[in-house]
Amino acid sequence: GGRGTRTDTAARRWRERIGIVLQGTGECAKVDWTFLGLSIAEWSLGWFCALFCYALWLALTIAGAMAATSQRAPAFAPTTMLDLGSGPGTALWAAAEQWPSISTMHAWERESAFIELGRKLAASSSLPAVRQAQWRQITLGSALPQHTPRYDLIVIGHVLNEMDERTRTRLVRSAWERCAGVLLIVEPGTSAAFPVVRAARDLLLAEGARTLAPCAHDEP
């Protein structure tokens, strides 16, 4: 089916990327420090694998949300995208797979390490929109910058649960004001994240938005 194919492709592409950031030289074989029986290289590999698995999980959850959106709005063909709190760019890859119509991608992220990793991964992508994505280091807080343009697709993935209620409210409202199509909000499926998503949904409905997924209605 369409949804399974999309998510499987996203997972495969992220597994392929692991080789890009595991490049090293023979000097890595020299061991002059250990902790709990593991060398620096082994600890580094362990942390990297944990980070990679987390990024893969993010990619799959976001890809699933995008597939559900596409099923509910099959005529939606965005050309511009803004990813807020982009991390290493997981949403960029998923969106480019789901909507090949996207030609302009902007990724906003606070951490420089994620931006560096995201750019390195994107440079090897076979997807032109991902390769040409524009990255910007920015700390999300309250409203978006005044001169932010409008985008067909705006993604807020795994970001809102890290903010206080007032900041979340202002960010969601501001993102909706800059949205010309779909505002996609993705959070972990936990009891702590559910009220965050519910509050964002209620706010957007009050602002005149319509629900696409996971609820197919606008009722409470």
C-alpha positions in Angstrom: 0.0 0.0 0.0 1.0 3.7 -0.3 1.6 4.4 3.4 3.7 1.3 4.0 5.8 1.9 0.9 6.4 5.5 1.9 7.5 4.7 5.5 9.6 1.7 4.3 11.4 4.0 1.8 12.1 6.6 4.5 13.6 3.9 6.8 15.8 2.6 4.0 17.1 6.0 3.1 18.1 6.7 6.7 19.8 3.3 7.0 21.8 4.2 3.9 22.9 7.5 5.4 24.6 5.8 8.4 27.7 5.1 6.3 28.3 8.7 5.6 28.9 9.8 9.1 30.9 6.7 10.1 34.0 7.5 8.0 37.3 7.6 9.8 41.0 6.8 9.6 43.3 4.1 10.9 44.2 6.3 13.9 40.8 5.3 15.4 42.2 1.9 16.1 44.7 3.2 18.8 43.3 2.7 22.3 44.8 4.8 25.1 41.7 5.3 27.3 38.8 3.1 28.5 35.8 3.5 30.7 33.9 0.5 32.0 35.9 -1.6 29.6 35.0 0.5 26.5 37.3 2.7 24.5 36.4 6.2 23.3 35.7 4.9 19.8 33.3 2.3 21.3 31.5 4.8 23.5 31.2 7.1 20.5 29.8 4.4 18.3 27.3 3.5 21.0 26.1 7.1 21.3 26.0 7.5 17.6 23.9 4.3 17.2 21.5 5.6 19.8 21.2 9.0 18.1 20.7 7.2 14.7 17.9 5.0 16.1 16.2 8.1 17.6 16.5 9.9 14.3 15.1 6.9 12.5 12.1 6.7 14.9 11.5 10.4 14.3 11.6 9.8 10.5 9.1 7.0 10.7 6.6 8.8 13.0 6.7 12.0 10.8 6.5 9.9 7.6 3.4 8.2 9.0 1.8 11.5 9.8 2.5 12.8 6.3 1.1 9.6 4.7 -2.1 10.0 6.7 -2.3 13.7 5.7 -1.8 12.7 2.0 -4.6 10.1 2.2 -7.0 12.7 3.6 -6.0 15.4 1.2 -4.9 13.7 -2.0 -5.0 16.9 -4.0 -2.6 18.7 -1.7 0.7 19.3 -3.7 2.9 21.7 -1.7 5.8 23.5 -3.3 7.3 25.2 -0.2 8.0 23.8 3.2 9.3 25.1 6.6 10.5 22.6 9.2 10.5 24.1 12.7 13.0 22.4 15.0 14.4 20.4 12.2 17.0 18.3 14.1 19.1 16.5 11.4 16.3 17.0 8.8 14.2 13.9 9.2 11.0 15.8 8.2 12.7 17.1 5.0 13.4 13.6 3.7 9.9 12.3 4.6 8.2 15.3 3.0 10.2 15.1 -0.2 9.3 11.4 -0.5 5.6 12.0 0.2 5.2 15.2 -1.9 7.7 15.3 -4.9 6.1 18.7 -5.8 8.1 20.4 -3.0 10.9 22.5 -4.5 11.8 24.8 -1.7 12.7 23.6 1.8 13.7 25.7 4.8 15.0 24.0 8.0 15.2 25.9 11.2 17.1 24.4 14.1 18.7 25.6 17.3 21.7 23.2 17.6 24.6 23.7 15.3 25.6 20.0 15.6 22.3 19.0 14.2 22.6 21.5 11.4 26.0 20.3 10.4 24.8 16.7 10.4 21.7 17.6 8.5 23.6 19.4 5.8 26.1 16.5 5.5 23.3 13.9 5.1 21.3 16.2 2.7 24.3 16.6 0.5 24.2 12.9 -0.4 20.5 12.8 -1.1 19.1 11.9 -4.5 16.2 14.3 -3.8 17.0 17.7 -5.2 14.8 19.6 -2.7 16.6 17.9 0.2 20.0 18.6 -1.3 19.1 22.3 -1.8 17.4 22.8 1.5 18.3 26.1 3.3 19.3 25.7 6.9 19.0 28.5 9.5 20.2 28.4 13.1 17.4 29.8 15.2 15.9 29.3 18.7 12.2 28.9 18.5 10.4 31.0 21.1 6.9 32.4 20.9 6.1 34.0 17.5 8.1 33.5 14.3 10.2 36.3 13.0 8.2 39.2 11.6 9.3 38.8 7.9 8.7 35.0 7.8 7.1 34.2 4.4 4.1 31.9 3.9 4.7 28.2 3.3 2.4 25.5 1.8 3.6 23.1 4.4 4.8 23.9 7.9 6.0 21.0 10.2 6.4 21.2 14.0 7.8 17.8 14.9 8.6 16.8 18.5 9.0 20.4 19.5 6.0 21.6 21.4 6.3 19.2 24.3 9.6 20.9 25.2 8.0 24.3 25.6 5.8 25.9 28.3 2.1 26.5 27.5 2.4 30.2 26.7 5.3 29.7 24.3 3.6 26.8 22.6 0.4 28.8 22.1 2.2 31.8 20.5 4.3 29.5 18.2 1.4 27.5 17.0 -0.7 30.6 16.3 2.2 32.3 14.5 2.9 29.2 12.4 -0.7 29.1 11.4 -0.6 32.7 10.3 2.4 31.8 8.0 0.7 28.7 6.7 -0.8 28.6 3.2 -1.8 25.0 3.3 -1.1 22.4 6.0 0.3 22.8 9.4 1.6 19.4 10.5 2.1 18.9 14.3 3.7 15.6 15.4 4.4 14.7 19.0 5.2 11.4 20.8 2.2 9.2 21.5 2.4 9.5 25.3 0.0 10.6 28.0 2.2 13.7 28.5 2.2 14.8 24.9 -1.5 14.1 24.3 -2.8 17.3 26.0 -0.2 19.3 24.1 -1.5 18.1 20.8 -5.1 18.5 22.0 -4.5 22.1 23.0 -2.8 22.9 19.7 -5.8 21.4 17.8 -8.3 23.4 19.9 -6.4 26.6 19.2 -6.2 26.0 15.5 -9.9 25.1 15.2 -10.6 28.4 17.0 -8.4 30.1 14.4 -10.5 28.7 11.6 -8.4 25.6 10.7 -9.8 22.2 9.7 -8.7 18.9 11.0 -7.1 16.4 8.6 -5.7 13.7 10.9 -5.7 11.7 13.0 -9.3 12.9 13.7 -11.4 13.2 10.6 -13.7 15.7 12.2 -13.6 19.1 13.9 -15.7 18.1 16.9 -14.3 18.2 20.5 
